Amino acid sequence: MSHAELEALRERADEINLQILKLINERGRVVQEIGKAKEAQGVYRYDPVRERKMLNQILESNDGPFEQSTIQHIFKEIFKASLELQEDDHSKALLV
Amino acid sequence: MSHAELEALRERADEINLQILKLINERGRVVQEIGKAKEAQGVYRYDPVRERKMLNQILESNDGPFEQSTIQHIFKEIFKASLELQEDDHSKALLV
């Protein structure tokens, strides 16, 4: 593999990083909307059944190269961060 | 917000999950290719300077709602998993 080919792979990795970033943040905004809706309905935000369902759907669609345990670990981090985002919004709402 | 609107947001979250999954796995394949190329050149795979550069580029592009520390944490997990993938390939290559 030439230096130029290696460079092209790195550029592709950089592009993918930014696409993942964009999607994670879009997901964050969607989850914020969901949190507001549940808040208005007086429903507690964390829903382990919904989280399990999402994880199962993701794992069923995983065709590698990452193993199930790795994908599960990464998505649990994304879910945790999203929940914290909702909690921040909740705290801010209480302060108003 | 109606039940239908909440359901639509959940469907959007599900779609985004699968798009993120697809990109993470695509990134895994690109990183495997990079690993093979570096292996052929006899270069050690882990490159902290390249990792820092990627993180900086990602953080510069982060426009929220997630905080920089959260984005950095999630991407470090993705990078770690990718490195493990290269290490698995390396071990398999040694066994051949």
N, CA and C atoms of all chains as a GROMACS GRO file, in nm:
protein
  576
    1MET      N    1   0.085  -0.121   0.000
    1MET     CA    2   0.000   0.000   0.000
    1MET      C    3   0.087   0.125   0.000
    2SER      N    4   0.055   0.217  -0.088
    2SER     CA    5   0.137   0.338  -0.099
    2SER      C    6   0.101   0.436   0.012
    3HIS      N    7   0.185   0.537   0.030
    3HIS     CA    8   0.158   0.642   0.126
    3HIS      C    9   0.026   0.713   0.094
    4ALA      N   10   0.002   0.731  -0.037
    4ALA     CA   11  -0.121   0.800  -0.080
    4ALA      C   12  -0.245   0.719  -0.043
    5GLU      N   13  -0.235   0.588  -0.054
    5GLU     CA   14  -0.349   0.502  -0.019
    5GLU      C   15  -0.376   0.506   0.131
    6LEU      N   16  -0.270   0.504   0.209
    6LEU     CA   17  -0.283   0.514   0.355
    6LEU      C   18  -0.348   0.648   0.391
    7GLU      N   19  -0.302   0.753   0.324
    7GLU     CA   20  -0.357   0.887   0.349
    7GLU      C   21  -0.506   0.891   0.316
    8ALA      N   22  -0.546   0.825   0.207
    8ALA     CA   23  -0.687   0.823   0.167
    8ALA      C   24  -0.771   0.751   0.272
    9LEU      N   25  -0.718   0.643   0.330
    9LEU     CA   26  -0.790   0.571   0.436
    9LEU      C   27  -0.808   0.660   0.559
   10ARG      N   28  -0.702   0.734   0.590
   10ARG     CA   29  -0.711   0.825   0.706
   10ARG      C   30  -0.815   0.934   0.683
   11GLU      N   31  -0.818   0.984   0.560
   11GLU     CA   32  -0.919   1.088   0.528
   11GLU      C   33  -1.059   1.031   0.541
   12ARG      N   34  -1.075   0.906   0.499
   12ARG     CA   35  -1.206   0.840   0.511
   12ARG      C   36  -1.244   0.826   0.659
   13ALA      N   37  -1.145   0.787   0.743
   13ALA     CA   38  -1.171   0.774   0.887
   13ALA      C   39  -1.213   0.911   0.944
   14ASP      N   40  -1.146   1.018   0.901
   14ASP     CA   41  -1.181   1.153   0.949
   14ASP      C   42  -1.324   1.191   0.910
   15GLU      N   43  -1.359   1.160   0.786
   15GLU     CA   44  -1.496   1.188   0.739
   15GLU      C   45  -1.598   1.114   0.824
   16ILE      N   46  -1.570   0.985   0.848
   16ILE     CA   47  -1.664   0.904   0.927
   16ILE      C   48  -1.676   0.960   1.069
   17ASN      N   49  -1.562   1.002   1.127
   17ASN     CA   50  -1.568   1.062   1.262
   17ASN      C   51  -1.669   1.175   1.265
   18LEU      N   52  -1.662   1.264   1.166
   18LEU     CA   53  -1.750   1.382   1.167
   18LEU      C   54  -1.895   1.342   1.142
   19GLN      N   55  -1.916   1.237   1.061
   19GLN     CA   56  -2.053   1.189   1.040
   19GLN      C   57  -2.110   1.129   1.168
   20ILE      N   58  -2.026   1.053   1.240
   20ILE     CA   59  -2.070   0.995   1.368
   20ILE      C   60  -2.104   1.108   1.466
   21LEU      N   61  -2.014   1.208   1.473
   21LEU     CA   62  -2.038   1.323   1.562
   21LEU      C   63  -2.173   1.388   1.534
   22LYS      N   64  -2.198   1.412   1.406
   22LYS     CA   65  -2.323   1.478   1.365
   22LYS      C   66  -2.445   1.395   1.410
   23LEU      N   67  -2.436   1.264   1.391
   23LEU     CA   68  -2.548   1.176   1.427
   23LEU      C   69  -2.566   1.168   1.579
   24ILE      N   70  -2.455   1.162   1.653
   24ILE     CA   71  -2.465   1.157   1.800
   24ILE      C   72  -2.534   1.284   1.850
   25ASN      N   73  -2.495   1.398   1.794
   25ASN     CA   74  -2.557   1.524   1.838
   25ASN      C   75  -2.703   1.532   1.793
   26GLU      N   76  -2.733   1.482   1.673
   26GLU     CA   77  -2.873   1.482   1.629
   26GLU      C   78  -2.955   1.394   1.723
   27ARG      N   79  -2.897   1.278   1.759
   27ARG     CA   80  -2.962   1.189   1.854
   27ARG      C   81  -2.986   1.261   1.988
   28GLY      N   82  -2.886   1.339   2.030
   28GLY     CA   83  -2.900   1.415   2.154
   28GLY      C   84  -3.020   1.509   2.149
   29ARG      N   85  -3.037   1.576   2.036
   29ARG     CA   86  -3.149   1.670   2.024
   29ARG      C   87  -3.283   1.597   2.025
   30VAL      N   88  -3.288   1.482   1.957
   30VAL     CA   89  -3.412   1.402   1.955
   30VAL      C   90  -3.446   1.357   2.097
   31VAL      N   91  -3.344   1.311   2.169
   31VAL     CA   92  -3.365   1.263   2.306
   31VAL      C   93  -3.409   1.378   2.398
   32GLN      N   94  -3.356   1.497   2.373
   32GLN     CA   95  -3.400   1.613   2.451
   32GLN      C   96  -3.550   1.638   2.429
   33GLU      N   97  -3.592   1.627   2.303
   33GLU     CA   98  -3.735   1.645   2.271
   33GLU      C   99  -3.820   1.539   2.342
   34ILE      N  100  -3.772   1.415   2.337
   34ILE     CA  101  -3.845   1.305   2.403
   34ILE      C  102  -3.854   1.334   2.553
   35GLY      N  103  -3.742   1.381   2.611
   35GLY     CA  104  -3.740   1.412   2.755
   35GLY      C  105  -3.842   1.518   2.791
   36LYS      N  106  -3.850   1.622   2.707
   36LYS     CA  107  -3.946   1.731   2.733
   36LYS      C  108  -4.089   1.678   2.728
   37ALA      N  109  -4.115   1.592   2.628
   37ALA     CA  110  -4.249   1.535   2.612
   37ALA      C  111  -4.286   1.450   2.733
   38LYS      N  112  -4.190   1.369   2.779
   38LYS     CA  113  -4.218   1.282   2.894
   38LYS      C  114  -4.235   1.366   3.020
   39GLU      N  115  -4.156   1.471   3.030
   39GLU     CA  116  -4.164   1.562   3.145
   39GLU      C  117  -4.304   1.624   3.152
   40ALA      N  118  -4.353   1.667   3.035
   40ALA     CA  119  -4.486   1.729   3.029
   40ALA      C  120  -4.594   1.629   3.071
   41GLN      N  121  -4.568   1.502   3.042
   41GLN     CA  122  -4.664   1.398   3.080
   41GLN      C  123  -4.641   1.348   3.222
   42GLY      N  124  -4.538   1.402   3.287
   42GLY     CA  125  -4.508   1.361   3.424
   42GLY      C  126  -4.451   1.221   3.434
   43VAL      N  127  -4.393   1.173   3.322
   43VAL     CA  128  -4.336   1.037   3.320
   43VAL      C  129  -4.187   1.047   3.352
   44TYR      N  130  -4.139   0.953   3.431
   44TYR     CA  131  -3.996   0.950   3.461
   44TYR      C  132  -3.919   0.918   3.333
   45ARG      N  133  -3.804   0.982   3.315
   45ARG     CA  134  -3.736   0.974   3.186
   45ARG      C  135  -3.665   0.842   3.157
   46TYR      N  136  -3.600   0.784   3.258
   46TYR     CA  137  -3.523   0.664   3.229
   46TYR      C  138  -3.616   0.544   3.214
   47ASP      N  139  -3.601   0.475   3.103
   47ASP     CA  140  -3.691   0.365   3.069
   47ASP      C  141  -3.605   0.244   3.027
   48PRO      N  142  -3.573   0.155   3.123
   48PRO     CA  143  -3.483   0.043   3.092
   48PRO      C  144  -3.539  -0.051   2.985
   49VAL      N  145  -3.671  -0.062   2.976
   49VAL     CA  146  -3.731  -0.152   2.876
   49VAL      C  147  -3.706  -0.097   2.736
   50ARG      N  148  -3.727   0.034   2.720
   50ARG     CA  149  -3.700   0.100   2.593
   50ARG      C  150  -3.551   0.089   2.556
   51GLU      N  151  -3.464   0.104   2.656
   51GLU     CA  152  -3.320   0.096   2.630
   51GLU      C  153  -3.281  -0.046   2.584
   52ARG      N  154  -3.338  -0.147   2.649
   52ARG     CA  155  -3.310  -0.287   2.612
   52ARG      C  156  -3.356  -0.314   2.469
   53LYS      N  157  -3.476  -0.262   2.436
   53LYS     CA  158  -3.532  -0.279   2.302
   53LYS      C  159  -3.439  -0.218   2.196
   54MET      N  160  -3.391  -0.097   2.226
   54MET     CA  161  -3.300  -0.030   2.131
   54MET      C  162  -3.173  -0.112   2.115
   55LEU      N  163  -3.117  -0.158   2.228
   55LEU     CA  164  -2.992  -0.236   2.221
   55LEU      C  165  -3.013  -0.364   2.140
   56ASN      N  166  -3.126  -0.432   2.163
   56ASN     CA  167  -3.152  -0.555   2.088
   56ASN      C  168  -3.160  -0.528   1.939
   57GLN      N  169  -3.228  -0.420   1.903
   57GLN     CA  170  -3.242  -0.385   1.761
   57GLN      C  171  -3.103  -0.357   1.700
   58ILE      N  172  -3.020  -0.286   1.776
   58ILE     CA  173  -2.885  -0.253   1.728
   58ILE      C  174  -2.803  -0.381   1.711
   59LEU      N  175  -2.808  -0.468   1.812
   59LEU     CA  176  -2.725  -0.590   1.808
   59LEU      C  177  -2.771  -0.684   1.697
   60GLU      N  178  -2.902  -0.688   1.672
   60GLU     CA  179  -2.953  -0.770   1.562
   60GLU      C  180  -2.901  -0.721   1.426
   61SER      N  181  -2.874  -0.591   1.418
   61SER     CA  182  -2.829  -0.533   1.290
   61SER      C  183  -2.677  -0.531   1.278
   62ASN      N  184  -2.607  -0.573   1.383
   62ASN     CA  185  -2.461  -0.564   1.381
   62ASN      C  186  -2.399  -0.676   1.297
   63ASP      N  187  -2.334  -0.637   1.189
   63ASP     CA  188  -2.269  -0.738   1.105
   63ASP      C  189  -2.116  -0.726   1.109
   64GLY      N  190  -2.063  -0.663   1.215
   64GLY     CA  191  -1.919  -0.657   1.236
   64GLY      C  192  -1.850  -0.548   1.154
   65PRO      N  193  -1.721  -0.533   1.169
   65PRO     CA  194  -1.627  -0.621   1.239
   65PRO      C  195  -1.630  -0.614   1.392
   66PHE      N  196  -1.701  -0.515   1.449
   66PHE     CA  197  -1.700  -0.509   1.595
   66PHE      C  198  -1.789  -0.617   1.654
   67GLU      N  199  -1.743  -0.670   1.767
   67GLU     CA  200  -1.821  -0.773   1.836
   67GLU      C  201  -1.942  -0.711   1.908
   68GLN      N  202  -2.040  -0.796   1.936
   68GLN     CA  203  -2.161  -0.750   2.004
   68GLN      C  204  -2.128  -0.676   2.134
   69SER      N  205  -2.036  -0.735   2.213
   69SER     CA  206  -2.006  -0.674   2.343
   69SER      C  207  -1.948  -0.534   2.326
   70THR      N  208  -1.868  -0.514   2.220
   70THR     CA  209  -1.808  -0.382   2.196
   70THR      C  210  -1.916  -0.282   2.154
   71ILE      N  211  -2.003  -0.324   2.063
   71ILE     CA  212  -2.111  -0.236   2.016
   71ILE      C  213  -2.202  -0.201   2.134
   72GLN      N  214  -2.234  -0.300   2.214
   72GLN     CA  215  -2.320  -0.275   2.330
   72GLN      C  216  -2.255  -0.173   2.424
   73HIS      N  217  -2.125  -0.189   2.447
   73HIS     CA  218  -2.053  -0.098   2.536
   73HIS      C  219  -2.058   0.046   2.484
   74ILE      N  220  -2.029   0.063   2.356
   74ILE     CA  221  -2.027   0.198   2.297
   74ILE      C  222  -2.167   0.261   2.305
   75PHE      N  223  -2.269   0.186   2.269
   75PHE     CA  224  -2.404   0.243   2.271
   75PHE      C  225  -2.453   0.272   2.414
   76LYS      N  226  -2.411   0.190   2.510
   76LYS     CA  227  -2.449   0.220   2.648
   76LYS      C  228  -2.390   0.355   2.692
   77GLU      N  229  -2.270   0.385   2.643
   77GLU     CA  230  -2.208   0.516   2.674
   77GLU      C  231  -2.290   0.628   2.609
   78ILE      N  232  -2.335   0.605   2.486
   78ILE     CA  233  -2.414   0.708   2.417
   78ILE      C  234  -2.548   0.727   2.490
   79PHE      N  235  -2.610   0.617   2.532
   79PHE     CA  236  -2.738   0.627   2.603
   79PHE      C  237  -2.721   0.700   2.737
   80LYS      N  238  -2.613   0.667   2.807
   80LYS     CA  239  -2.588   0.729   2.937
   80LYS      C  240  -2.572   0.880   2.920
   81ALA      N  241  -2.496   0.920   2.819
   81ALA     CA  242  -2.474   1.062   2.793
   81ALA      C  243  -2.607   1.131   2.760
   82SER      N  244  -2.692   1.062   2.684
   82SER     CA  245  -2.821   1.119   2.646
   82SER      C  246  -2.910   1.140   2.768
   83LEU      N  247  -2.905   1.044   2.859
   83LEU     CA  248  -2.985   1.055   2.981
   83LEU      C  249  -2.938   1.173   3.065
   84GLU      N  250  -2.806   1.192   3.070
   84GLU     CA  251  -2.750   1.304   3.146
   84GLU      C  252  -2.795   1.437   3.084
   85LEU      N  253  -2.807   1.438   2.954
   85LEU     CA  254  -2.854   1.558   2.882
   85LEU      C  255  -2.997   1.591   2.926
   86GLN      N  256  -3.081   1.489   2.935
   86GLN     CA  257  -3.219   1.509   2.980
   86GLN      C  258  -3.221   1.557   3.125
   87GLU      N  259  -3.131   1.500   3.206
   87GLU     CA  260  -3.128   1.540   3.347
   87GLU      C  261  -3.086   1.685   3.363
   88ASP      N  262  -2.990   1.728   3.278
   88ASP     CA  263  -2.949   1.869   3.280
   88ASP      C  264  -3.068   1.959   3.247
   89ASP      N  265  -3.143   1.920   3.143
   89ASP     CA  266  -3.260   2.000   3.104
   89ASP      C  267  -3.360   2.007   3.218
   90HIS      N  268  -3.377   1.894   3.286
   90HIS     CA  269  -3.472   1.887   3.398
   90HIS      C  270  -3.429   1.982   3.509
   91SER      N  271  -3.298   1.980   3.543
   91SER     CA  272  -3.248   2.068   3.649
   91SER      C  273  -3.269   2.214   3.611
   92LYS      N  274  -3.241   2.244   3.483
   92LYS     CA  275  -3.257   2.383   3.437
   92LYS      C  276  -3.404   2.425   3.448
   93ALA      N  277  -3.494   2.333   3.412
   93ALA     CA  278  -3.637   2.363   3.418
   93ALA      C  279  -3.679   2.392   3.562
   94LEU      N  280  -3.620   2.318   3.657
   94LEU     CA  281  -3.654   2.339   3.797
   94LEU      C  282  -3.607   2.474   3.847
   95LEU      N  283  -3.500   2.524   3.787
   95LEU     CA  284  -3.441   2.652   3.831
   95LEU      C  285  -3.519   2.772   3.777
   96VAL      N  286  -3.601   2.751   3.676
   96VAL     CA  287  -3.672   2.864   3.613
   96VAL      C  288  -3.786   2.911   3.704
   97MET      N  289  -4.753   1.752   2.339
   97MET     CA  290  -4.709   1.657   2.235
   97MET      C  291  -4.796   1.530   2.240
   98SER      N  292  -4.843   1.490   2.124
   98SER     CA  293  -4.929   1.372   2.119
   98SER      C  294  -4.846   1.244   2.128
   99HIS      N  295  -4.916   1.134   2.152
   99HIS     CA  296  -4.849   1.004   2.155
   99HIS      C  297  -4.781   0.975   2.020
  100ALA      N  298  -4.850   1.015   1.910
  100ALA     CA  299  -4.795   0.990   1.775
  100ALA      C  300  -4.665   1.068   1.755
  101GLU      N  301  -4.660   1.189   1.808
  101GLU     CA  302  -4.539   1.270   1.792
  101GLU      C  303  -4.422   1.209   1.871
  102LEU      N  304  -4.453   1.160   1.991
  102LEU     CA  305  -4.350   1.093   2.073
  102LEU      C  306  -4.300   0.968   2.000
  103GLU      N  307  -4.394   0.895   1.942
  103GLU     CA  308  -4.358   0.773   1.868
  103GLU      C  309  -4.268   0.806   1.749
  104ALA      N  310  -4.297   0.917   1.682
  104ALA     CA  311  -4.216   0.959   1.567
  104ALA      C  312  -4.074   0.994   1.611
  105LEU      N  313  -4.061   1.057   1.727
  105LEU     CA  314  -3.927   1.090   1.778
  105LEU      C  315  -3.850   0.962   1.811
  106ARG      N  316  -3.920   0.865   1.869
  106ARG     CA  317  -3.854   0.738   1.901
  106ARG      C  318  -3.808   0.666   1.775
  107GLU      N  319  -3.892   0.672   1.671
  107GLU     CA  320  -3.853   0.608   1.544
  107GLU      C  321  -3.729   0.677   1.486
  108ARG      N  322  -3.725   0.809   1.501
  108ARG     CA  323  -3.608   0.884   1.451
  108ARG      C  324  -3.483   0.841   1.530
  109ALA      N  325  -3.498   0.826   1.662
  109ALA     CA  326  -3.384   0.781   1.745
  109ALA      C  327  -3.338   0.642   1.699
  110ASP      N  328  -3.434   0.554   1.670
  110ASP     CA  329  -3.398   0.418   1.623
  110ASP      C  330  -3.322   0.422   1.491
  111GLU      N  331  -3.369   0.507   1.401
  111GLU     CA  332  -3.301   0.523   1.271
  111GLU      C  333  -3.157   0.570   1.291
  112ILE      N  334  -3.143   0.671   1.378
  112ILE     CA  335  -3.009   0.728   1.403
  112ILE      C  336  -2.918   0.621   1.464
  113ASN      N  337  -2.972   0.541   1.558
  113ASN     CA  338  -2.892   0.432   1.617
  113ASN      C  339  -2.831   0.345   1.508
  114LEU      N  340  -2.914   0.306   1.411
  114LEU     CA  341  -2.865   0.214   1.308
  114LEU      C  342  -2.765   0.283   1.214
  115GLN      N  343  -2.786   0.413   1.193
  115GLN     CA  344  -2.689   0.487   1.110
  115GLN      C  345  -2.554   0.496   1.183
  116ILE      N  346  -2.560   0.521   1.314
  116ILE     CA  347  -2.435   0.528   1.393
  116ILE      C  348  -2.365   0.391   1.389
  117LEU      N  349  -2.443   0.285   1.408
  117LEU     CA  350  -2.388   0.149   1.405
  117LEU      C  351  -2.314   0.123   1.273
  118LYS      N  352  -2.380   0.160   1.163
  118LYS     CA  353  -2.323   0.138   1.031
  118LYS      C  354  -2.189   0.212   1.016
  119LEU      N  355  -2.188   0.336   1.063
  119LEU     CA  356  -2.066   0.417   1.051
  119LEU      C  357  -1.954   0.365   1.142
  120ILE      N  358  -1.991   0.322   1.264
  120ILE     CA  359  -1.888   0.268   1.354
  120ILE      C  360  -1.824   0.144   1.292
  121ASN      N  361  -1.907   0.058   1.232
  121ASN     CA  362  -1.852  -0.062   1.170
  121ASN      C  363  -1.771  -0.029   1.044
  122GLU      N  364  -1.819   0.071   0.969
  122GLU     CA  365  -1.742   0.113   0.850
  122GLU      C  366  -1.606   0.166   0.895
  123ARG      N  367  -1.608   0.246   1.002
  123ARG     CA  368  -1.483   0.297   1.059
  123ARG      C  369  -1.392   0.181   1.101
  124GLY      N  370  -1.452   0.077   1.160
  124GLY     CA  371  -1.375  -0.040   1.201
  124GLY      C  372  -1.302  -0.104   1.083
  125ARG      N  373  -1.375  -0.114   0.970
  125ARG     CA  374  -1.313  -0.175   0.852
  125ARG      C  375  -1.199  -0.089   0.796
  126VAL      N  376  -1.220   0.043   0.797
  126VAL     CA  377  -1.115   0.135   0.750
  126VAL      C  378  -0.991   0.123   0.840
  127VAL      N  379  -1.015   0.117   0.971
  127VAL     CA  380  -0.904   0.109   1.066
  127VAL      C  381  -0.831  -0.025   1.052
  128GLN      N  382  -0.905  -0.131   1.019
  128GLN     CA  383  -0.840  -0.260   0.993
  128GLN      C  384  -0.745  -0.250   0.873
  129GLU      N  385  -0.793  -0.181   0.769
  129GLU     CA  386  -0.708  -0.161   0.650
  129GLU      C  387  -0.583  -0.081   0.685
  130ILE      N  388  -0.604   0.024   0.764
  130ILE     CA  389  -0.489   0.107   0.806
  130ILE      C  390  -0.390   0.020   0.886
  131GLY      N  391  -0.444  -0.063   0.974
  131GLY     CA  392  -0.359  -0.150   1.056
  131GLY      C  393  -0.275  -0.244   0.971
  132LYS      N  394  -0.341  -0.301   0.868
  132LYS     CA  395  -0.267  -0.393   0.780
  132LYS      C  396  -0.155  -0.320   0.706
  133ALA      N  397  -0.186  -0.199   0.661
  133ALA     CA  398  -0.086  -0.121   0.588
  133ALA      C  399   0.033  -0.088   0.678
  134LYS      N  400   0.003  -0.050   0.802
  134LYS     CA  401   0.111  -0.015   0.895
  134LYS      C  402   0.191  -0.140   0.931
  135GLU      N  403   0.120  -0.250   0.945
  135GLU     CA  404   0.187  -0.377   0.977
  135GLU      C  405   0.287  -0.413   0.866
  136ALA      N  406   0.241  -0.395   0.742
  136ALA     CA  407   0.327  -0.427   0.627
  136ALA      C  408   0.452  -0.339   0.627
  137GLN      N  409   0.434  -0.215   0.677
  137GLN     CA  410   0.547  -0.121   0.682
  137GLN      C  411   0.629  -0.140   0.809
  138GLY      N  412   0.583  -0.231   0.896
  138GLY     CA  413   0.655  -0.256   1.021
  138GLY      C  414   0.640  -0.143   1.122
  139VAL      N  415   0.533  -0.063   1.104
  139VAL     CA  416   0.511   0.051   1.195
  139VAL      C  417   0.418   0.006   1.308
  140TYR      N  418   0.446   0.050   1.429
  140TYR     CA  419   0.359   0.017   1.542
  140TYR      C  420   0.225   0.087   1.521
  141ARG      N  421   0.117   0.016   1.555
  141ARG     CA  422  -0.016   0.066   1.520
  141ARG      C  423  -0.066   0.185   1.600
  142TYR      N  424  -0.041   0.184   1.731
  142TYR     CA  425  -0.099   0.292   1.811
  142TYR      C  426  -0.020   0.420   1.791
  143ASP      N  427  -0.092   0.526   1.757
  143ASP     CA  428  -0.028   0.652   1.724
  143ASP      C  429  -0.101   0.763   1.800
  144PRO      N  430  -0.048   0.799   1.920
  144PRO     CA  431  -0.118   0.898   2.003
  144PRO      C  432  -0.130   1.035   1.937
  145VAL      N  433  -0.034   1.070   1.852
  145VAL     CA  434  -0.039   1.202   1.785
  145VAL      C  435  -0.157   1.206   1.688
  146ARG      N  436  -0.170   1.099   1.610
  146ARG     CA  437  -0.284   1.089   1.516
  146ARG      C  438  -0.417   1.090   1.593
  147GLU      N  439  -0.422   1.020   1.706
  147GLU     CA  440  -0.545   1.016   1.786
  147GLU      C  441  -0.581   1.155   1.838
  148ARG      N  442  -0.481   1.228   1.886
  148ARG     CA  443  -0.505   1.365   1.938
  148ARG      C  444  -0.555   1.456   1.825
  149LYS      N  445  -0.495   1.441   1.707
  149LYS     CA  446  -0.535   1.521   1.591
  149LYS      C  447  -0.682   1.495   1.556
  150MET      N  448  -0.720   1.365   1.557
  150MET     CA  449  -0.859   1.330   1.526
  150MET      C  450  -0.952   1.389   1.630
  151LEU      N  451  -0.914   1.376   1.758
  151LEU     CA  452  -1.000   1.428   1.865
  151LEU      C  453  -1.016   1.579   1.852
  152ASN      N  454  -0.906   1.649   1.824
  152ASN     CA  455  -0.914   1.795   1.809
  152ASN      C  456  -1.008   1.834   1.696
  153GLN      N  457  -0.996   1.762   1.585
  153GLN     CA  458  -1.082   1.792   1.469
  153GLN      C  459  -1.230   1.770   1.506
  154ILE      N  460  -1.256   1.662   1.580
  154ILE     CA  461  -1.392   1.631   1.620
  154ILE      C  462  -1.445   1.740   1.715
  155LEU      N  463  -1.363   1.776   1.814
  155LEU     CA  464  -1.408   1.874   1.915
  155LEU      C  465  -1.431   2.011   1.851
  156GLU      N  466  -1.347   2.046   1.752
  156GLU     CA  467  -1.365   2.175   1.681
  156GLU      C  468  -1.499   2.177   1.606
  157SER      N  469  -1.545   2.060   1.564
  157SER     CA  470  -1.670   2.052   1.487
  157SER      C  471  -1.792   2.031   1.576
  158ASN      N  472  -1.771   2.015   1.705
  158ASN     CA  473  -1.884   1.984   1.794
  158ASN      C  474  -1.966   2.109   1.825
  159ASP      N  475  -2.090   2.110   1.779
  159ASP     CA  476  -2.177   2.225   1.807
  159ASP      C  477  -2.291   2.188   1.903
  160GLY      N  478  -2.274   2.079   1.980
  160GLY     CA  479  -2.369   2.042   2.083
  160GLY      C  480  -2.490   1.968   2.029
  161PRO      N  481  -2.582   1.925   2.116
  161PRO     CA  482  -2.593   1.961   2.257
  161PRO      C  483  -2.495   1.892   2.351
  162PHE      N  484  -2.421   1.792   2.304
  162PHE     CA  485  -2.329   1.726   2.396
  162PHE      C  486  -2.207   1.813   2.422
  163GLU      N  487  -2.160   1.807   2.547
  163GLU     CA  488  -2.042   1.884   2.585
  163GLU      C  489  -1.916   1.818   2.529
  164GLN      N  490  -1.810   1.899   2.521
  164GLN     CA  491  -1.683   1.848   2.467
  164GLN      C  492  -1.636   1.724   2.542
  165SER      N  493  -1.647   1.727   2.676
  165SER     CA  494  -1.596   1.614   2.756
  165SER      C  495  -1.672   1.486   2.723
  166THR      N  496  -1.802   1.499   2.697
  166THR     CA  497  -1.884   1.381   2.666
  166THR      C  498  -1.845   1.325   2.529
  167ILE      N  499  -1.833   1.415   2.432
  167ILE     CA  500  -1.794   1.372   2.296
  167ILE      C  501  -1.656   1.306   2.299
  168GLN      N  502  -1.565   1.368   2.373
  168GLN     CA  503  -1.430   1.312   2.382
  168GLN      C  504  -1.435   1.172   2.443
  169HIS      N  505  -1.515   1.155   2.546
  169HIS     CA  506  -1.527   1.025   2.613
  169HIS      C  507  -1.580   0.918   2.516
  170ILE      N  508  -1.687   0.951   2.445
  170ILE     CA  509  -1.747   0.853   2.352
  170ILE      C  510  -1.647   0.816   2.242
  171PHE      N  511  -1.581   0.915   2.185
  171PHE     CA  512  -1.486   0.885   2.077
  171PHE      C  513  -1.364   0.807   2.126
  172LYS      N  514  -1.321   0.835   2.249
  172LYS     CA  515  -1.208   0.757   2.303
  172LYS      C  516  -1.246   0.610   2.312
  173GLU      N  517  -1.373   0.582   2.347
  173GLU     CA  518  -1.420   0.443   2.352
  173GLU      C  519  -1.418   0.381   2.211
  174ILE      N  520  -1.460   0.459   2.112
  174ILE     CA  521  -1.460   0.410   1.974
  174ILE      C  522  -1.316   0.383   1.927
  175PHE      N  523  -1.224   0.475   1.961
  175PHE     CA  524  -1.084   0.458   1.922
  175PHE      C  525  -1.024   0.333   1.989
  176LYS      N  526  -1.056   0.316   2.117
  176LYS     CA  527  -1.002   0.203   2.193
  176LYS      C  528  -1.048   0.072   2.129
  177ALA      N  529  -1.176   0.067   2.095
  177ALA     CA  530  -1.232  -0.054   2.034
  177ALA      C  531  -1.164  -0.081   1.900
  178SER      N  532  -1.136   0.025   1.824
  178SER     CA  533  -1.074   0.011   1.693
  178SER      C  534  -0.932  -0.044   1.707
  179LEU      N  535  -0.862   0.004   1.808
  179LEU     CA  536  -0.725  -0.044   1.832
  179LEU      C  537  -0.727  -0.192   1.869
  180GLU      N  538  -0.824  -0.231   1.949
  180GLU     CA  539  -0.837  -0.373   1.988
  180GLU      C  540  -0.863  -0.460   1.864
  181LEU      N  541  -0.938  -0.404   1.771
  181LEU     CA  542  -0.968  -0.474   1.646
  181LEU      C  543  -0.838  -0.499   1.569
  182GLN      N  544  -0.752  -0.397   1.563
  182GLN     CA  545  -0.623  -0.412   1.495
  182GLN      C  546  -0.536  -0.514   1.568
  183GLU      N  547  -0.543  -0.512   1.701
  183GLU     CA  548  -0.462  -0.606   1.780
  183GLU      C  549  -0.508  -0.749   1.757
  184ASP      N  550  -0.639  -0.769   1.746
  184ASP     CA  551  -0.692  -0.903   1.714
  184ASP      C  552  -0.638  -0.951   1.581
  185ASP      N  553  -0.641  -0.861   1.481
  185ASP     CA  554  -0.591  -0.896   1.348
  185ASP      C  555  -0.444  -0.934   1.355
  186HIS      N  556  -0.369  -0.857   1.436
  186HIS     CA  557  -0.226  -0.882   1.451
  186HIS      C  558  -0.203  -1.020   1.511
  187SER      N  559  -0.279  -1.053   1.617
  187SER     CA  560  -0.263  -1.184   1.682
  187SER      C  561  -0.296  -1.296   1.586
  188LYS      N  562  -0.403  -1.277   1.508
  188LYS     CA  563  -0.442  -1.379   1.410
  188LYS      C  564  -0.331  -1.397   1.307
  189ALA      N  565  -0.271  -1.286   1.263
  189ALA     CA  566  -0.165  -1.291   1.163
  189ALA      C  567  -0.045  -1.370   1.218
  190LEU      N  568  -0.017  -1.352   1.347
  190LEU     CA  569   0.096  -1.422   1.408
  190LEU      C  570   0.070  -1.572   1.415
  191LEU      N  571  -0.059  -1.611   1.424
  191LEU     CA  572  -0.095  -1.752   1.438
  191LEU      C  573  -0.089  -1.826   1.304
  192VAL      N  574  -0.089  -1.749   1.193
  192VAL     CA  575  -0.093  -1.813   1.062
  192VAL      C  576   0.044  -1.872   1.027
   0.00000   0.00000   0.00000
